[in-house]
Amino acid sequence: MLTYQQAQQILDTAELIYSEQTVAQTIHRMALNITQLLSQQQPLVLCVMGGAVVFAGQLLPKLPFPLDFDYLHVSRYNKQLHGGEIQWRVEPGESVKDRVVLVLDDILDEGITLAAIRDKVLENGAKAFYSAVFTEKETSRPKPLQADFVGLTVPDRYVFGFGMDIHGAWRNLPAVYAVKD
């Protein structure tokens, strides 16, 4: 856990990538796109904890159609700056069998975690799998999947805010920041 001073130092030296206003506009756009595709399918929406909780909390009230909601908890980072092994902490309590599933995640980085979630959801009998990521990191490396809905593209740097943390801190920021190179 960071001390107050360490956390404040990170924020003070970070670069603002997307403002609170841009974030709000992005959520609105994503809600329109998701509504257009999924509004007649009563999807099961799964929030990937803990990073997507802010994204889900802002997005769900803007989806004007019936849906079911649950969460799952998978991590590769465990408060570290680089991903490791996938850890399934909580699987969805709601059955995905014969359901249209929309998974919400904070960031599509290498795509390993989201691909593992997709594989498990489809193995458990989902009729269809869709993913919405608030941010997608621009990398030169190939990814095992592409998200169906992408909010913002971020540079290949460590980003935080709006659900994304840095050493466990700053998920609560209403904007997106990047650690300076």
ChimeraX commands (.cxc) that place a marker at each C-alpha (Angstrom):
marker #1 position 0.00,0.00,0.00 radius 0.5
marker #1 position 1.23,3.46,-0.88 radius 0.5
marker #1 position 1.48,6.17,1.72 radius 0.5
marker #1 position -0.56,9.32,1.19 radius 0.5
marker #1 position 2.60,11.17,0.15 radius 0.5
marker #1 position 3.63,8.47,-2.34 radius 0.5
marker #1 position 0.18,8.40,-3.92 radius 0.5
marker #1 position 0.07,12.20,-4.14 radius 0.5
marker #1 position 3.56,12.28,-5.70 radius 0.5
marker #1 position 2.43,9.87,-8.42 radius 0.5
marker #1 position -0.56,12.05,-9.27 radius 0.5
marker #1 position 1.44,15.28,-9.09 radius 0.5
marker #1 position 3.97,14.00,-11.62 radius 0.5
marker #1 position 1.49,12.21,-13.93 radius 0.5
marker #1 position 0.24,13.46,-17.26 radius 0.5
marker #1 position -3.49,13.99,-17.79 radius 0.5
marker #1 position -4.43,11.88,-20.82 radius 0.5
marker #1 position -8.24,12.29,-20.85 radius 0.5
marker #1 position -10.27,14.85,-18.90 radius 0.5
marker #1 position -13.39,14.14,-16.86 radius 0.5
marker #1 position -15.47,15.70,-19.66 radius 0.5
marker #1 position -13.93,13.43,-22.29 radius 0.5
marker #1 position -14.55,10.43,-20.05 radius 0.5
marker #1 position -18.24,11.36,-19.67 radius 0.5
marker #1 position -18.65,11.85,-23.43 radius 0.5
marker #1 position -17.01,8.48,-24.04 radius 0.5
marker #1 position -19.38,6.69,-21.66 radius 0.5
marker #1 position -22.34,8.30,-23.41 radius 0.5
marker #1 position -21.07,7.21,-26.86 radius 0.5
marker #1 position -20.39,3.67,-25.66 radius 0.5
marker #1 position -23.88,3.42,-24.15 radius 0.5
marker #1 position -25.44,4.42,-27.47 radius 0.5
marker #1 position -23.38,1.83,-29.36 radius 0.5
marker #1 position -24.11,-0.95,-26.87 radius 0.5
marker #1 position -27.81,-0.07,-26.87 radius 0.5
marker #1 position -27.94,-0.23,-30.65 radius 0.5
marker #1 position -26.48,-3.75,-30.71 radius 0.5
marker #1 position -27.77,-5.40,-27.52 radius 0.5
marker #1 position -31.00,-3.66,-26.45 radius 0.5
marker #1 position -33.25,-6.46,-27.74 radius 0.5
marker #1 position -31.21,-9.31,-26.23 radius 0.5
marker #1 position -31.46,-8.80,-22.44 radius 0.5
marker #1 position -27.76,-9.51,-21.93 radius 0.5
marker #1 position -26.06,-10.69,-18.80 radius 0.5
marker #1 position -23.58,-7.92,-18.06 radius 0.5
marker #1 position -20.48,-9.04,-16.16 radius 0.5
marker #1 position -18.25,-6.46,-14.51 radius 0.5
marker #1 position -14.61,-7.43,-14.10 radius 0.5
marker #1 position -13.67,-6.43,-10.56 radius 0.5
marker #1 position -12.12,-4.28,-9.32 radius 0.5
marker #1 position -11.01,-2.12,-12.28 radius 0.5
marker #1 position -14.28,-2.02,-14.19 radius 0.5
marker #1 position -16.47,-1.08,-11.22 radius 0.5
marker #1 position -16.24,2.67,-11.96 radius 0.5
marker #1 position -16.84,2.08,-15.67 radius 0.5
marker #1 position -19.83,-0.19,-14.96 radius 0.5
marker #1 position -21.25,2.24,-12.41 radius 0.5
marker #1 position -21.21,5.05,-14.97 radius 0.5
marker #1 position -22.30,2.97,-17.97 radius 0.5
marker #1 position -25.18,0.87,-16.62 radius 0.5
marker #1 position -27.55,3.79,-15.83 radius 0.5
marker #1 position -27.19,4.88,-19.46 radius 0.5
marker #1 position -28.36,1.54,-20.88 radius 0.5
marker #1 position -32.15,1.96,-21.32 radius 0.5
marker #1 position -33.04,-1.70,-21.75 radius 0.5
marker #1 position -33.52,-4.77,-19.54 radius 0.5
marker #1 position -30.34,-6.57,-18.55 radius 0.5
marker #1 position -29.06,-8.80,-15.81 radius 0.5
marker #1 position -25.94,-7.94,-13.86 radius 0.5
marker #1 position -23.25,-9.91,-12.11 radius 0.5
marker #1 position -19.52,-9.70,-11.64 radius 0.5
marker #1 position -16.38,-11.76,-11.79 radius 0.5
marker #1 position -12.95,-11.17,-10.34 radius 0.5
marker #1 position -9.91,-12.12,-12.36 radius 0.5
marker #1 position -6.52,-10.51,-12.02 radius 0.5
marker #1 position -3.09,-10.67,-13.58 radius 0.5
marker #1 position -1.66,-7.59,-11.89 radius 0.5
marker #1 position -2.33,-7.90,-8.14 radius 0.5
marker #1 position -1.26,-4.26,-7.54 radius 0.5
marker #1 position 1.87,-4.74,-9.66 radius 0.5
marker #1 position 2.82,-2.77,-12.76 radius 0.5
marker #1 position 3.24,-5.88,-14.95 radius 0.5
marker #1 position 0.88,-8.80,-15.51 radius 0.5
marker #1 position 1.56,-12.27,-14.21 radius 0.5
marker #1 position -0.47,-15.46,-14.00 radius 0.5
marker #1 position -4.24,-15.25,-14.26 radius 0.5
marker #1 position -5.91,-15.57,-10.87 radius 0.5
marker #1 position -9.63,-16.43,-10.82 radius 0.5
marker #1 position -10.86,-14.99,-7.55 radius 0.5
marker #1 position -14.63,-15.05,-8.18 radius 0.5
marker #1 position -16.52,-16.66,-11.05 radius 0.5
marker #1 position -19.95,-15.26,-12.00 radius 0.5
marker #1 position -22.70,-16.40,-9.67 radius 0.5
marker #1 position -25.24,-16.05,-12.47 radius 0.5
marker #1 position -25.27,-18.84,-15.07 radius 0.5
marker #1 position -24.05,-17.79,-18.51 radius 0.5
marker #1 position -25.59,-20.84,-20.22 radius 0.5
marker #1 position -27.64,-19.83,-23.28 radius 0.5
marker #1 position -27.13,-16.14,-22.47 radius 0.5
marker #1 position -25.81,-13.22,-24.44 radius 0.5
marker #1 position -22.96,-12.00,-22.23 radius 0.5
marker #1 position -21.40,-8.54,-22.22 radius 0.5
marker #1 position -18.19,-8.29,-20.19 radius 0.5
marker #1 position -17.12,-4.83,-19.01 radius 0.5
marker #1 position -13.44,-4.25,-18.28 radius 0.5
marker #1 position -11.33,-1.20,-17.54 radius 0.5
marker #1 position -8.49,-1.79,-20.00 radius 0.5
marker #1 position -7.53,-4.05,-22.85 radius 0.5
marker #1 position -3.77,-4.23,-22.49 radius 0.5
marker #1 position -2.28,-7.46,-23.80 radius 0.5
marker #1 position -5.72,-9.10,-24.02 radius 0.5
marker #1 position -4.72,-12.20,-22.07 radius 0.5
marker #1 position -7.20,-11.70,-19.22 radius 0.5
marker #1 position -10.14,-10.82,-21.45 radius 0.5
marker #1 position -9.38,-13.77,-23.76 radius 0.5
marker #1 position -9.39,-16.10,-20.73 radius 0.5
marker #1 position -12.73,-14.65,-19.61 radius 0.5
marker #1 position -14.17,-15.08,-23.12 radius 0.5
marker #1 position -12.99,-18.68,-23.27 radius 0.5
marker #1 position -14.50,-19.54,-19.87 radius 0.5
marker #1 position -17.81,-17.81,-20.67 radius 0.5
marker #1 position -18.12,-19.67,-23.98 radius 0.5
marker #1 position -17.02,-22.99,-22.40 radius 0.5
marker #1 position -19.81,-22.52,-19.85 radius 0.5
marker #1 position -22.40,-22.35,-22.64 radius 0.5
marker #1 position -22.96,-18.67,-23.42 radius 0.5
marker #1 position -24.90,-18.08,-26.63 radius 0.5
marker #1 position -22.77,-15.04,-27.49 radius 0.5
marker #1 position -19.88,-13.10,-25.99 radius 0.5
marker #1 position -19.32,-9.36,-26.30 radius 0.5
marker #1 position -16.79,-7.18,-24.55 radius 0.5
marker #1 position -16.67,-3.48,-23.77 radius 0.5
marker #1 position -13.45,-1.95,-22.51 radius 0.5
marker #1 position -13.16,1.59,-21.27 radius 0.5
marker #1 position -9.60,1.88,-22.58 radius 0.5
marker #1 position -7.44,-0.01,-25.01 radius 0.5
marker #1 position -3.68,0.31,-24.86 radius 0.5
marker #1 position -1.88,0.97,-28.13 radius 0.5
marker #1 position 0.79,-1.68,-28.39 radius 0.5
marker #1 position 2.75,-3.17,-31.24 radius 0.5
marker #1 position 2.11,-6.67,-29.89 radius 0.5
marker #1 position -0.75,-8.75,-31.35 radius 0.5
marker #1 position -3.71,-9.36,-29.03 radius 0.5
marker #1 position -5.68,-12.61,-28.81 radius 0.5
marker #1 position -8.97,-10.71,-29.24 radius 0.5
marker #1 position -10.43,-7.33,-30.06 radius 0.5
marker #1 position -13.08,-5.71,-27.89 radius 0.5
marker #1 position -16.50,-5.14,-29.46 radius 0.5
marker #1 position -16.77,-1.72,-27.83 radius 0.5
marker #1 position -13.76,0.49,-27.04 radius 0.5
marker #1 position -14.00,3.79,-25.21 radius 0.5
marker #1 position -10.60,5.45,-25.40 radius 0.5
marker #1 position -7.21,4.52,-26.75 radius 0.5
marker #1 position -4.29,5.09,-24.41 radius 0.5
marker #1 position -0.55,5.13,-25.12 radius 0.5
marker #1 position 1.68,2.19,-24.27 radius 0.5
marker #1 position 2.39,3.60,-20.81 radius 0.5
marker #1 position 1.09,2.86,-17.35 radius 0.5
marker #1 position -2.32,4.57,-17.04 radius 0.5
marker #1 position -4.55,5.05,-14.02 radius 0.5
marker #1 position -7.78,6.72,-12.94 radius 0.5
marker #1 position -11.43,5.96,-13.71 radius 0.5
marker #1 position -11.18,2.50,-12.17 radius 0.5
marker #1 position -7.58,1.75,-13.15 radius 0.5
marker #1 position -5.17,1.76,-10.25 radius 0.5
marker #1 position -1.51,2.33,-9.68 radius 0.5
marker #1 position -0.20,0.23,-6.78 radius 0.5
marker #1 position -3.80,0.02,-5.54 radius 0.5
marker #1 position -4.37,3.80,-5.53 radius 0.5
marker #1 position -6.26,6.33,-7.66 radius 0.5
marker #1 position -9.08,4.16,-9.04 radius 0.5
marker #1 position -11.39,6.95,-7.85 radius 0.5
marker #1 position -10.12,9.65,-10.21 radius 0.5
marker #1 position -12.73,10.92,-12.71 radius 0.5
marker #1 position -10.10,11.32,-15.45 radius 0.5
marker #1 position -7.31,9.19,-16.95 radius 0.5
marker #1 position -3.64,9.83,-16.25 radius 0.5
marker #1 position -0.38,8.28,-17.41 radius 0.5
marker #1 position 2.88,7.91,-15.57 radius 0.5
marker #1 position 5.47,10.11,-17.26 radius 0.5
marker #1 position 8.08,8.25,-19.27 radius 0.5
marker link #1:1,2 radius 0.2
marker link #1:2,3 radius 0.2
marker link #1:3,4 radius 0.2
marker link #1:4,5 radius 0.2
marker link #1:5,6 radius 0.2
marker link #1:6,7 radius 0.2
marker link #1:7,8 radius 0.2
marker link #1:8,9 radius 0.2
marker link #1:9,10 radius 0.2
marker link #1:10,11 radius 0.2
marker link #1:11,12 radius 0.2
marker link #1:12,13 radius 0.2
marker link #1:13,14 radius 0.2
marker link #1:14,15 radius 0.2
marker link #1:15,16 radius 0.2
marker link #1:16,17 radius 0.2
marker link #1:17,18 radius 0.2
marker link #1:18,19 radius 0.2
marker link #1:19,20 radius 0.2
marker link #1:20,21 radius 0.2
marker link #1:21,22 radius 0.2
marker link #1:22,23 radius 0.2
marker link #1:23,24 radius 0.2
marker link #1:24,25 radius 0.2
marker link #1:25,26 radius 0.2
marker link #1:26,27 radius 0.2
marker link #1:27,28 radius 0.2
marker link #1:28,29 radius 0.2
marker link #1:29,30 radius 0.2
marker link #1:30,31 radius 0.2
marker link #1:31,32 radius 0.2
marker link #1:32,33 radius 0.2
marker link #1:33,34 radius 0.2
marker link #1:34,35 radius 0.2
marker link #1:35,36 radius 0.2
marker link #1:36,37 radius 0.2
marker link #1:37,38 radius 0.2
marker link #1:38,39 radius 0.2
marker link #1:39,40 radius 0.2
marker link #1:40,41 radius 0.2
marker link #1:41,42 radius 0.2
marker link #1:42,43 radius 0.2
marker link #1:43,44 radius 0.2
marker link #1:44,45 radius 0.2
marker link #1:45,46 radius 0.2
marker link #1:46,47 radius 0.2
marker link #1:47,48 radius 0.2
marker link #1:48,49 radius 0.2
marker link #1:49,50 radius 0.2
marker link #1:50,51 radius 0.2
marker link #1:51,52 radius 0.2
marker link #1:52,53 radius 0.2
marker link #1:53,54 radius 0.2
marker link #1:54,55 radius 0.2
marker link #1:55,56 radius 0.2
marker link #1:56,57 radius 0.2
marker link #1:57,58 radius 0.2
marker link #1:58,59 radius 0.2
marker link #1:59,60 radius 0.2
marker link #1:60,61 radius 0.2
marker link #1:61,62 radius 0.2
marker link #1:62,63 radius 0.2
marker link #1:63,64 radius 0.2
marker link #1:64,65 radius 0.2
marker link #1:65,66 radius 0.2
marker link #1:66,67 radius 0.2
marker link #1:67,68 radius 0.2
marker link #1:68,69 radius 0.2
marker link #1:69,70 radius 0.2
marker link #1:70,71 radius 0.2
marker link #1:71,72 radius 0.2
marker link #1:72,73 radius 0.2
marker link #1:73,74 radius 0.2
marker link #1:74,75 radius 0.2
marker link #1:75,76 radius 0.2
marker link #1:76,77 radius 0.2
marker link #1:77,78 radius 0.2
marker link #1:78,79 radius 0.2
marker link #1:79,80 radius 0.2
marker link #1:80,81 radius 0.2
marker link #1:81,82 radius 0.2
marker link #1:82,83 radius 0.2
marker link #1:83,84 radius 0.2
marker link #1:84,85 radius 0.2
marker link #1:85,86 radius 0.2
marker link #1:86,87 radius 0.2
marker link #1:87,88 radius 0.2
marker link #1:88,89 radius 0.2
marker link #1:89,90 radius 0.2
marker link #1:90,91 radius 0.2
marker link #1:91,92 radius 0.2
marker link #1:92,93 radius 0.2
marker link #1:93,94 radius 0.2
marker link #1:94,95 radius 0.2
marker link #1:95,96 radius 0.2
marker link #1:96,97 radius 0.2
marker link #1:97,98 radius 0.2
marker link #1:98,99 radius 0.2
marker link #1:99,100 radius 0.2
marker link #1:100,101 radius 0.2
marker link #1:101,102 radius 0.2
marker link #1:102,103 radius 0.2
marker link #1:103,104 radius 0.2
marker link #1:104,105 radius 0.2
marker link #1:105,106 radius 0.2
marker link #1:106,107 radius 0.2
marker link #1:107,108 radius 0.2
marker link #1:108,109 radius 0.2
marker link #1:109,110 radius 0.2
marker link #1:110,111 radius 0.2
marker link #1:111,112 radius 0.2
marker link #1:112,113 radius 0.2
marker link #1:113,114 radius 0.2
marker link #1:114,115 radius 0.2
marker link #1:115,116 radius 0.2
marker link #1:116,117 radius 0.2
marker link #1:117,118 radius 0.2
marker link #1:118,119 radius 0.2
marker link #1:119,120 radius 0.2
marker link #1:120,121 radius 0.2
marker link #1:121,122 radius 0.2
marker link #1:122,123 radius 0.2
marker link #1:123,124 radius 0.2
marker link #1:124,125 radius 0.2
marker link #1:125,126 radius 0.2
marker link #1:126,127 radius 0.2
marker link #1:127,128 radius 0.2
marker link #1:128,129 radius 0.2
marker link #1:129,130 radius 0.2
marker link #1:130,131 radius 0.2
marker link #1:131,132 radius 0.2
marker link #1:132,133 radius 0.2
marker link #1:133,134 radius 0.2
marker link #1:134,135 radius 0.2
marker link #1:135,136 radius 0.2
marker link #1:136,137 radius 0.2
marker link #1:137,138 radius 0.2
marker link #1:138,139 radius 0.2
marker link #1:139,140 radius 0.2
marker link #1:140,141 radius 0.2
marker link #1:141,142 radius 0.2
marker link #1:142,143 radius 0.2
marker link #1:143,144 radius 0.2
marker link #1:144,145 radius 0.2
marker link #1:145,146 radius 0.2
marker link #1:146,147 radius 0.2
marker link #1:147,148 radius 0.2
marker link #1:148,149 radius 0.2
marker link #1:149,150 radius 0.2
marker link #1:150,151 radius 0.2
marker link #1:151,152 radius 0.2
marker link #1:152,153 radius 0.2
marker link #1:153,154 radius 0.2
marker link #1:154,155 radius 0.2
marker link #1:155,156 radius 0.2
marker link #1:156,157 radius 0.2
marker link #1:157,158 radius 0.2
marker link #1:158,159 radius 0.2
marker link #1:159,160 radius 0.2
marker link #1:160,161 radius 0.2
marker link #1:161,162 radius 0.2
marker link #1:162,163 radius 0.2
marker link #1:163,164 radius 0.2
marker link #1:164,165 radius 0.2
marker link #1:165,166 radius 0.2
marker link #1:166,167 radius 0.2
marker link #1:167,168 radius 0.2
marker link #1:168,169 radius 0.2
marker link #1:169,170 radius 0.2
marker link #1:170,171 radius 0.2
marker link #1:171,172 radius 0.2
marker link #1:172,173 radius 0.2
marker link #1:173,174 radius 0.2
marker link #1:174,175 radius 0.2
marker link #1:175,176 radius 0.2
marker link #1:176,177 radius 0.2
marker link #1:177,178 radius 0.2
marker link #1:178,179 radius 0.2
marker link #1:179,180 radius 0.2
marker link #1:180,181 radius 0.2
view
